[in-house]
Amino acid sequence: MRDAIAATVIVLYLVLLSWAVFFSTGVSTSSPATDGAANQATESINKVTSELLTSFTSITAVVVAFYFGSVTIDQVTRHRQEPGNAAAAQDAPPEKEVADPNRRDSDG
């Protein structure tokens, strides 16, 4: 599920970024009377596009950071839970044998 969410957000970000870069709206120069209105509309669209990309860039960065962070935590947790793991045994403090007051010498 984590892979699907991260892949979807990244693909959507790349699609939006490519649309913003390659399919930007041009200014119409058909008549001087509508030139001001076209410039205002283009500036409005470009402003909305830049705000959208800025916000979505932040969201994508957070998703990618949490994805790699969770994968790392998952790997560390699995690595420590594996039986016979030499690295985990080195990290653990050495076990001391506690003398049992009820134990007799003949028990072992």
N, CA, C and O atoms as CSV, one atom per row, in Angstrom:
chain,resi,resn,atom,element,x,y,z
A,1,MET,N,N,0.825,-1.183,0.000
A,1,MET,CA,C,0.000,0.000,0.000
A,1,MET,C,C,0.874,1.252,0.000
A,1,MET,O,O,0.577,2.238,-0.674
A,2,ARG,N,N,1.956,1.186,0.771
A,2,ARG,CA,C,2.888,2.312,0.854
A,2,ARG,C,C,3.515,2.591,-0.516
A,2,ARG,O,O,3.679,3.750,-0.898
A,3,ASP,N,N,3.860,1.547,-1.244
A,3,ASP,CA,C,4.441,1.718,-2.580
A,3,ASP,C,C,3.443,2.354,-3.543
A,3,ASP,O,O,3.809,3.218,-4.339
A,4,ALA,N,N,2.200,1.931,-3.471
A,4,ALA,CA,C,1.177,2.462,-4.369
A,4,ALA,C,C,0.921,3.952,-4.120
A,4,ALA,O,O,0.770,4.724,-5.067
A,5,ILE,N,N,0.873,4.347,-2.862
A,5,ILE,CA,C,0.642,5.757,-2.541
A,5,ILE,C,C,1.807,6.610,-3.023
A,5,ILE,O,O,1.600,7.649,-3.650
A,6,ALA,N,N,3.022,6.177,-2.735
A,6,ALA,CA,C,4.197,6.950,-3.145
A,6,ALA,C,C,4.292,7.035,-4.670
A,6,ALA,O,O,4.580,8.102,-5.211
A,7,ALA,N,N,4.053,5.928,-5.363
A,7,ALA,CA,C,4.130,5.934,-6.824
A,7,ALA,C,C,3.057,6.826,-7.437
A,7,ALA,O,O,3.328,7.545,-8.398
A,8,THR,N,N,1.852,6.788,-6.897
A,8,THR,CA,C,0.767,7.619,-7.419
A,8,THR,C,C,1.063,9.098,-7.249
A,8,THR,O,O,0.849,9.880,-8.176
A,9,VAL,N,N,1.546,9.491,-6.094
A,9,VAL,CA,C,1.847,10.906,-5.855
A,9,VAL,C,C,2.983,11.374,-6.760
A,9,VAL,O,O,2.918,12.477,-7.302
A,10,ILE,N,N,4.010,10.566,-6.930
A,10,ILE,CA,C,5.139,10.956,-7.776
A,10,ILE,C,C,4.731,11.049,-9.238
A,10,ILE,O,O,5.121,11.992,-9.925
A,11,VAL,N,N,3.956,10.093,-9.724
A,11,VAL,CA,C,3.500,10.139,-11.117
A,11,VAL,C,C,2.591,11.342,-11.349
A,11,VAL,O,O,2.715,12.025,-12.366
A,12,LEU,N,N,1.688,11.603,-10.424
A,12,LEU,CA,C,0.814,12.767,-10.552
A,12,LEU,C,C,1.617,14.060,-10.546
A,12,LEU,O,O,1.317,14.979,-11.309
A,13,TYR,N,N,2.629,14.140,-9.697
A,13,TYR,CA,C,3.484,15.323,-9.665
A,13,TYR,C,C,4.209,15.518,-10.994
A,13,TYR,O,O,4.274,16.636,-11.505
A,14,LEU,N,N,4.748,14.448,-11.551
A,14,LEU,CA,C,5.456,14.560,-12.819
A,14,LEU,C,C,4.522,14.956,-13.959
A,14,LEU,O,O,4.916,15.715,-14.844
A,15,VAL,N,N,3.294,14.452,-13.947
A,15,VAL,CA,C,2.317,14.832,-14.976
A,15,VAL,C,C,1.963,16.316,-14.854
A,15,VAL,O,O,1.948,17.036,-15.852
A,16,LEU,N,N,1.681,16.767,-13.646
A,16,LEU,CA,C,1.353,18.180,-13.447
A,16,LEU,C,C,2.525,19.087,-13.813
A,16,LEU,O,O,2.331,20.148,-14.406
A,17,LEU,N,N,3.717,18.678,-13.467
A,17,LEU,CA,C,4.895,19.466,-13.794
A,17,LEU,C,C,5.102,19.552,-15.301
A,17,LEU,O,O,5.414,20.619,-15.830
A,18,SER,N,N,4.927,18.432,-15.986
A,18,SER,CA,C,5.096,18.453,-17.443
A,18,SER,C,C,4.012,19.283,-18.117
A,18,SER,O,O,4.294,19.977,-19.094
A,19,TRP,N,N,2.791,19.230,-17.626
A,19,TRP,CA,C,1.730,20.079,-18.183
A,19,TRP,C,C,2.050,21.550,-17.975
A,19,TRP,O,O,1.849,22.364,-18.877
A,20,ALA,N,N,2.537,21.891,-16.812
A,20,ALA,CA,C,2.841,23.292,-16.524
A,20,ALA,C,C,3.996,23.800,-17.380
A,20,ALA,O,O,4.002,24.959,-17.795
A,21,VAL,N,N,4.961,22.945,-17.641
A,21,VAL,CA,C,6.131,23.371,-18.410
A,21,VAL,C,C,5.851,23.386,-19.911
A,21,VAL,O,O,6.189,24.353,-20.593
A,22,PHE,N,N,5.247,22.341,-20.422
A,22,PHE,CA,C,5.118,22.201,-21.867
A,22,PHE,C,C,3.814,22.729,-22.441
A,22,PHE,O,O,3.749,23.033,-23.632
A,23,PHE,N,N,2.786,22.844,-21.633
A,23,PHE,CA,C,1.501,23.301,-22.147
A,23,PHE,C,C,1.072,24.613,-21.505
A,23,PHE,O,O,-0.100,24.786,-21.170
A,24,SER,N,N,2.009,25.535,-21.332
A,24,SER,CA,C,1.654,26.821,-20.745
A,24,SER,C,C,0.829,27.614,-21.750
A,24,SER,O,O,1.015,27.500,-22.961
A,25,THR,N,N,-0.081,28.417,-21.222
A,25,THR,CA,C,-0.955,29.189,-22.109
A,25,THR,C,C,-0.211,30.394,-22.647
A,25,THR,O,O,0.563,31.027,-21.930
A,26,GLY,N,N,-0.445,30.707,-23.899
A,26,GLY,CA,C,0.204,31.846,-24.538
A,26,GLY,C,C,-0.718,33.047,-24.523
A,26,GLY,O,O,-1.926,32.911,-24.329
A,27,VAL,N,N,-0.150,34.213,-24.725
A,27,VAL,CA,C,-0.920,35.443,-24.747
A,27,VAL,C,C,-1.456,35.640,-26.152
A,27,VAL,O,O,-0.718,35.538,-27.132
A,28,SER,N,N,-2.724,35.918,-26.241
A,28,SER,CA,C,-3.370,36.149,-27.538
A,28,SER,C,C,-3.085,37.571,-27.997
A,28,SER,O,O,-3.249,38.517,-27.227
A,29,THR,N,N,-2.663,37.726,-29.237
A,29,THR,CA,C,-2.381,39.054,-29.794
A,29,THR,C,C,-3.339,39.369,-30.928
A,29,THR,O,O,-2.973,40.039,-31.894
A,30,SER,N,N,-4.577,38.878,-30.806
A,30,SER,CA,C,-5.539,39.059,-31.894
A,30,SER,C,C,-5.993,40.505,-32.044
A,30,SER,O,O,-6.089,41.005,-33.164
A,31,SER,N,N,-6.271,41.179,-30.944
A,31,SER,CA,C,-6.691,42.574,-31.047
A,31,SER,C,C,-6.203,43.348,-29.835
A,31,SER,O,O,-6.116,42.792,-28.741
A,32,PRO,N,N,-5.885,44.622,-30.014
A,32,PRO,CA,C,-5.390,45.407,-28.887
A,32,PRO,C,C,-6.440,45.609,-27.808
A,32,PRO,O,O,-6.075,45.836,-26.655
A,33,ALA,N,N,-7.710,45.538,-28.124
A,33,ALA,CA,C,-8.766,45.760,-27.133
A,33,ALA,C,C,-8.825,44.630,-26.120
A,33,ALA,O,O,-9.073,44.870,-24.939
A,34,THR,N,N,-8.603,43.412,-26.562
A,34,THR,CA,C,-8.667,42.253,-25.660
A,34,THR,C,C,-7.304,41.853,-25.136
A,34,THR,O,O,-7.194,40.882,-24.386
A,35,ASP,N,N,-6.282,42.567,-25.507
A,35,ASP,CA,C,-4.928,42.215,-25.091
A,35,ASP,C,C,-4.766,42.327,-23.578
A,35,ASP,O,O,-4.127,41.466,-22.973
A,36,GLY,N,N,-5.319,43.353,-22.954
A,36,GLY,CA,C,-5.219,43.520,-21.507
A,36,GLY,C,C,-5.936,42.424,-20.749
A,36,GLY,O,O,-5.432,41.918,-19.747
A,37,ALA,N,N,-7.127,42.054,-21.236
A,37,ALA,CA,C,-7.888,40.977,-20.586
A,37,ALA,C,C,-7.165,39.647,-20.729
A,37,ALA,O,O,-7.146,38.847,-19.794
A,38,ALA,N,N,-6.571,39.404,-21.889
A,38,ALA,CA,C,-5.841,38.147,-22.100
A,38,ALA,C,C,-4.611,38.089,-21.213
A,38,ALA,O,O,-4.281,37.031,-20.677
A,39,ASN,N,N,-3.929,39.219,-21.053
A,39,ASN,CA,C,-2.758,39.236,-20.179
A,39,ASN,C,C,-3.152,38.969,-18.734
A,39,ASN,O,O,-2.446,38.254,-18.023
A,40,GLN,N,N,-4.274,39.534,-18.291
A,40,GLN,CA,C,-4.731,39.310,-16.918
A,40,GLN,C,C,-5.117,37.841,-16.711
A,40,GLN,O,O,-4.805,37.250,-15.678
A,41,ALA,N,N,-5.789,37.269,-17.690
A,41,ALA,CA,C,-6.187,35.867,-17.578
A,41,ALA,C,C,-4.963,34.963,-17.557
A,41,ALA,O,O,-4.916,33.998,-16.793
A,42,THR,N,N,-3.972,35.269,-18.392
A,42,THR,CA,C,-2.758,34.461,-18.429
A,42,THR,C,C,-1.976,34.597,-17.125
A,42,THR,O,O,-1.457,33.609,-16.605
A,43,GLU,N,N,-1.894,35.810,-16.602
A,43,GLU,CA,C,-1.204,36.006,-15.332
A,43,GLU,C,C,-1.915,35.270,-14.206
A,43,GLU,O,O,-1.267,34.708,-13.322
A,44,SER,N,N,-3.245,35.270,-14.233
A,44,SER,CA,C,-4.020,34.559,-13.215
A,44,SER,C,C,-3.783,33.060,-13.295
A,44,SER,O,O,-3.604,32.394,-12.275
A,45,ILE,N,N,-3.782,32.535,-14.519
A,45,ILE,CA,C,-3.551,31.096,-14.706
A,45,ILE,C,C,-2.129,30.746,-14.284
A,45,ILE,O,O,-1.916,29.742,-13.605
A,46,ASN,N,N,-1.168,31.552,-14.673
A,46,ASN,CA,C,0.217,31.272,-14.295
A,46,ASN,C,C,0.405,31.357,-12.784
A,46,ASN,O,O,1.174,30.579,-12.219
A,47,LYS,N,N,-0.276,32.278,-12.125
A,47,LYS,CA,C,-0.182,32.395,-10.675
A,47,LYS,C,C,-0.775,31.162,-9.993
A,47,LYS,O,O,-0.181,30.616,-9.062
A,48,VAL,N,N,-1.936,30.729,-10.455
A,48,VAL,CA,C,-2.567,29.533,-9.896
A,48,VAL,C,C,-1.697,28.306,-10.144
A,48,VAL,O,O,-1.535,27.459,-9.266
A,49,THR,N,N,-1.139,28.223,-11.349
A,49,THR,CA,C,-0.277,27.085,-11.685
A,49,THR,C,C,0.957,27.064,-10.801
A,49,THR,O,O,1.337,26.008,-10.296
A,50,SER,N,N,1.583,28.207,-10.607
A,50,SER,CA,C,2.790,28.232,-9.775
A,50,SER,C,C,2.462,27.910,-8.314
A,50,SER,O,O,3.239,27.230,-7.644
A,51,GLU,N,N,1.324,28.389,-7.816
A,51,GLU,CA,C,0.929,28.056,-6.444
A,51,GLU,C,C,0.615,26.569,-6.307
A,51,GLU,O,O,0.971,25.940,-5.310
A,52,LEU,N,N,-0.049,26.018,-7.309
A,52,LEU,CA,C,-0.359,24.587,-7.295
A,52,LEU,C,C,0.913,23.759,-7.294
A,52,LEU,O,O,1.044,22.806,-6.526
A,53,LEU,N,N,1.852,24.127,-8.159
A,53,LEU,CA,C,3.095,23.367,-8.219
A,53,LEU,C,C,3.909,23.521,-6.939
A,53,LEU,O,O,4.536,22.562,-6.489
A,54,THR,N,N,3.908,24.696,-6.356
A,54,THR,CA,C,4.631,24.896,-5.100
A,54,THR,C,C,4.035,24.024,-3.993
A,54,THR,O,O,4.765,23.362,-3.256
A,55,SER,N,N,2.722,24.029,-3.884
A,55,SER,CA,C,2.059,23.222,-2.857
A,55,SER,C,C,2.248,21.731,-3.109
A,55,SER,O,O,2.509,20.964,-2.182
A,56,PHE,N,N,2.115,21.329,-4.360
A,56,PHE,CA,C,2.232,19.907,-4.667
A,56,PHE,C,C,3.678,19.436,-4.538
A,56,PHE,O,O,3.921,18.271,-4.224
A,57,THR,N,N,4.638,20.327,-4.777
A,57,THR,CA,C,6.037,19.974,-4.549
A,57,THR,C,C,6.275,19.689,-3.068
A,57,THR,O,O,6.981,18.741,-2.723
A,58,SER,N,N,5.698,20.491,-2.210
A,58,SER,CA,C,5.825,20.267,-0.761
A,58,SER,C,C,5.182,18.944,-0.357
A,58,SER,O,O,5.758,18.181,0.418
A,59,ILE,N,N,4.001,18.676,-0.876
A,59,ILE,CA,C,3.307,17.421,-0.551
A,59,ILE,C,C,4.110,16.222,-1.036
A,59,ILE,O,O,4.241,15.227,-0.324
A,60,THR,N,N,4.645,16.319,-2.247
A,60,THR,CA,C,5.443,15.224,-2.791
A,60,THR,C,C,6.706,15.002,-1.968
A,60,THR,O,O,7.097,13.858,-1.735
A,61,ALA,N,N,7.339,16.066,-1.533
A,61,ALA,CA,C,8.536,15.934,-0.697
A,61,ALA,C,C,8.210,15.235,0.617
A,61,ALA,O,O,8.984,14.399,1.082
A,62,VAL,N,N,7.085,15.567,1.212
A,62,VAL,CA,C,6.686,14.927,2.463
A,62,VAL,C,C,6.387,13.440,2.241
A,62,VAL,O,O,6.798,12.596,3.037
A,63,VAL,N,N,5.676,13.128,1.164
A,63,VAL,CA,C,5.349,11.722,0.878
A,63,VAL,C,C,6.617,10.915,0.646
A,63,VAL,O,O,6.749,9.811,1.174
A,64,VAL,N,N,7.553,11.447,-0.135
A,64,VAL,CA,C,8.800,10.727,-0.406
A,64,VAL,C,C,9.615,10.565,0.876
A,64,VAL,O,O,10.192,9.503,1.113
A,65,ALA,N,N,9.666,11.595,1.692
A,65,ALA,CA,C,10.418,11.505,2.953
A,65,ALA,C,C,9.814,10.448,3.880
A,65,ALA,O,O,10.544,9.646,4.464
A,66,PHE,N,N,8.496,10.443,4.017
A,66,PHE,CA,C,7.858,9.437,4.859
A,66,PHE,C,C,7.997,8.034,4.267
A,66,PHE,O,O,8.112,7.060,5.010
A,67,TYR,N,N,7.988,7.924,2.935
A,67,TYR,CA,C,8.149,6.611,2.302
A,67,TYR,C,C,9.514,6.027,2.648
A,67,TYR,O,O,9.608,4.903,3.140
A,68,PHE,N,N,10.574,6.797,2.389
A,68,PHE,CA,C,11.908,6.272,2.662
A,68,PHE,C,C,12.157,6.118,4.157
A,68,PHE,O,O,12.867,5.202,4.573
A,69,GLY,N,N,11.590,6.991,4.959
A,69,GLY,CA,C,11.728,6.848,6.404
A,69,GLY,C,C,11.058,5.588,6.922
A,69,GLY,O,O,11.619,4.878,7.757
A,70,SER,N,N,9.860,5.308,6.429
A,70,SER,CA,C,9.149,4.115,6.889
A,70,SER,C,C,9.810,2.836,6.392
A,70,SER,O,O,9.827,1.828,7.099
A,71,VAL,N,N,10.354,2.873,5.173
A,71,VAL,CA,C,11.067,1.696,4.665
A,71,VAL,C,C,12.298,1.428,5.522
A,71,VAL,O,O,12.591,0.277,5.847
A,72,THR,N,N,13.011,2.470,5.885
A,72,THR,CA,C,14.205,2.315,6.712
A,72,THR,C,C,13.850,1.766,8.089
A,72,THR,O,O,14.511,0.854,8.587
A,73,ILE,N,N,12.827,2.308,8.693
A,73,ILE,CA,C,12.406,1.823,10.014
A,73,ILE,C,C,11.948,0.373,9.933
A,73,ILE,O,O,12.239,-0.421,10.827
A,74,ASP,N,N,11.234,0.025,8.869
A,74,ASP,CA,C,10.779,-1.349,8.681
A,74,ASP,C,C,11.961,-2.300,8.538
A,74,ASP,O,O,11.952,-3.389,9.113
A,75,GLN,N,N,12.977,-1.899,7.776
A,75,GLN,CA,C,14.155,-2.753,7.602
A,75,GLN,C,C,14.925,-2.922,8.910
A,75,GLN,O,O,15.383,-4.021,9.223
A,76,VAL,N,N,15.067,-1.850,9.667
A,76,VAL,CA,C,15.776,-1.940,10.947
A,76,VAL,C,C,15.018,-2.852,11.902
A,76,VAL,O,O,15.624,-3.668,12.598
A,77,THR,N,N,13.701,-2.718,11.937
A,77,THR,CA,C,12.894,-3.553,12.820
A,77,THR,C,C,13.000,-5.029,12.426
A,77,THR,O,O,13.155,-5.893,13.289
A,78,ARG,N,N,12.916,-5.310,11.149
A,78,ARG,CA,C,13.047,-6.701,10.701
A,78,ARG,C,C,14.438,-7.248,10.979
A,78,ARG,O,O,14.592,-8.411,11.354
A,79,HIS,N,N,15.452,-6.406,10.793
A,79,HIS,CA,C,16.833,-6.840,11.010
A,79,HIS,C,C,17.069,-7.207,12.465
A,79,HIS,O,O,17.786,-8.166,12.752
A,80,ARG,N,N,16.483,-6.466,13.377
A,80,ARG,CA,C,16.663,-6.749,14.802
A,80,ARG,C,C,15.851,-7.940,15.266
A,80,ARG,O,O,16.191,-8.554,16.278
A,81,GLN,N,N,14.789,-8.285,14.559
A,81,GLN,CA,C,13.936,-9.401,14.969
A,81,GLN,C,C,14.415,-10.735,14.421
A,81,GLN,O,O,13.925,-11.778,14.854
A,82,GLU,N,N,15.360,-10.739,13.479
A,82,GLU,CA,C,15.839,-11.989,12.907
A,82,GLU,C,C,16.608,-12.786,13.963
A,82,GLU,O,O,17.460,-12.232,14.657
A,83,PRO,N,N,16.313,-14.076,14.087
A,83,PRO,CA,C,17.038,-14.897,15.059
A,83,PRO,C,C,18.464,-15.153,14.569
A,83,PRO,O,O,18.699,-15.318,13.371
A,84,GLY,N,N,19.393,-15.183,15.488
A,84,GLY,CA,C,20.779,-15.468,15.143
A,84,GLY,C,C,21.467,-14.311,14.451
A,84,GLY,O,O,22.462,-14.511,13.754
A,85,ASN,N,N,20.970,-13.136,14.626
A,85,ASN,CA,C,21.553,-11.971,13.975
A,85,ASN,C,C,22.775,-11.530,14.769
A,85,ASN,O,O,22.660,-11.178,15.943
A,86,ALA,N,N,23.933,-11.548,14.141
A,86,ALA,CA,C,25.181,-11.224,14.835
A,86,ALA,C,C,25.252,-9.740,15.178
A,86,ALA,O,O,25.754,-9.374,16.240
A,87,ALA,N,N,24.758,-8.895,14.298
A,87,ALA,CA,C,24.823,-7.449,14.552
A,87,ALA,C,C,23.932,-7.073,15.730
A,87,ALA,O,O,24.312,-6.236,16.549
A,88,ALA,N,N,22.766,-7.674,15.823
A,88,ALA,CA,C,21.868,-7.370,16.935
A,88,ALA,C,C,22.442,-7.910,18.240
A,88,ALA,O,O,22.256,-7.315,19.301
A,89,ALA,N,N,23.142,-9.043,18.154
A,89,ALA,CA,C,23.742,-9.611,19.355
A,89,ALA,C,C,24.878,-8.736,19.852
A,89,ALA,O,O,25.118,-8.670,21.058
A,90,GLN,N,N,25.582,-8.062,18.951
A,90,GLN,CA,C,26.662,-7.171,19.368
A,90,GLN,C,C,26.117,-5.921,20.039
A,90,GLN,O,O,26.738,-5.384,20.955
A,91,ASP,N,N,24.959,-5.456,19.587
A,91,ASP,CA,C,24.353,-4.265,20.174
A,91,ASP,C,C,23.798,-4.520,21.564
A,91,ASP,O,O,23.746,-3.609,22.390
A,92,ALA,N,N,23.385,-5.752,21.827
A,92,ALA,CA,C,22.777,-6.081,23.115
A,92,ALA,C,C,23.874,-6.226,24.169
A,92,ALA,O,O,24.972,-6.701,23.878
A,93,PRO,N,N,23.563,-5.814,25.383
A,93,PRO,CA,C,24.564,-5.985,26.448
A,93,PRO,C,C,24.753,-7.468,26.761
A,93,PRO,O,O,23.827,-8.263,26.603
A,94,PRO,N,N,25.938,-7.832,27.200
A,94,PRO,CA,C,26.167,-9.253,27.512
A,94,PRO,C,C,25.303,-9.695,28.685
A,94,PRO,O,O,25.108,-8.964,29.656
A,95,GLU,N,N,24.792,-10.916,28.561
A,95,GLU,CA,C,23.927,-11.436,29.616
A,95,GLU,C,C,24.787,-12.019,30.731
A,95,GLU,O,O,25.741,-12.756,30.481
A,96,LYS,N,N,24.437,-11.680,31.944
A,96,LYS,CA,C,25.144,-12.213,33.107
A,96,LYS,C,C,24.307,-13.327,33.714
A,96,LYS,O,O,23.079,-13.258,33.766
A,97,GLU,N,N,24.998,-14.338,34.163
A,97,GLU,CA,C,24.289,-15.440,34.808
A,97,GLU,C,C,24.038,-15.044,36.255
A,97,GLU,O,O,24.959,-14.756,37.019
A,98,VAL,N,N,22.772,-15.041,36.597
A,98,VAL,CA,C,22.380,-14.657,37.949
A,98,VAL,C,C,22.336,-15.916,38.805
A,98,VAL,O,O,21.757,-16.933,38.422
A,99,ALA,N,N,22.954,-15.822,39.956
A,99,ALA,CA,C,22.973,-16.978,40.858
A,99,ALA,C,C,21.587,-17.161,41.458
A,99,ALA,O,O,21.003,-16.231,42.014
A,100,ASP,N,N,21.082,-18.363,41.334
A,100,ASP,CA,C,19.776,-18.696,41.875
A,100,ASP,C,C,19.966,-19.214,43.300
A,100,ASP,O,O,20.670,-20.202,43.507
A,101,PRO,N,N,19.351,-18.564,44.276
A,101,PRO,CA,C,19.553,-19.017,45.673
A,101,PRO,C,C,18.937,-20.389,45.938
A,101,PRO,O,O,19.350,-21.063,46.882
A,102,ASN,N,N,17.974,-20.821,45.145
A,102,ASN,CA,C,17.319,-22.110,45.364
A,102,ASN,C,C,18.025,-23.248,44.622
A,102,ASN,O,O,17.609,-24.402,44.717
A,103,ARG,N,N,19.059,-22.936,43.906
A,103,ARG,CA,C,19.737,-23.956,43.089
A,103,ARG,C,C,20.767,-24.704,43.952
A,103,ARG,O,O,21.494,-24.114,44.751
A,104,ARG,N,N,20.792,-26.016,43.754
A,104,ARG,CA,C,21.764,-26.822,44.448
A,104,ARG,C,C,22.887,-27.175,43.492
A,104,ARG,O,O,22.705,-27.122,42.276
A,105,ASP,N,N,24.019,-27.526,44.015
A,105,ASP,CA,C,25.160,-27.872,43.168
A,105,ASP,C,C,24.914,-29.135,42.369
A,105,ASP,O,O,25.506,-29.305,41.303
A,106,SER,N,N,24.066,-30.020,42.844
A,106,SER,CA,C,23.813,-31.254,42.129
A,106,SER,C,C,22.880,-31.043,40.940
A,106,SER,O,O,22.758,-31.935,40.101
A,107,ASP,N,N,22.198,-29.851,40.841
A,107,ASP,CA,C,21.287,-29.609,39.729
A,107,ASP,C,C,22.015,-29.314,38.435
A,107,ASP,O,O,21.415,-29.409,37.365
A,108,GLY,N,N,23.205,-28.983,38.492
A,108,GLY,CA,C,23.905,-28.765,37.242
A,108,GLY,C,C,24.886,-27.752,37.380
A,108,GLY,O,O,25.582,-27.431,36.417
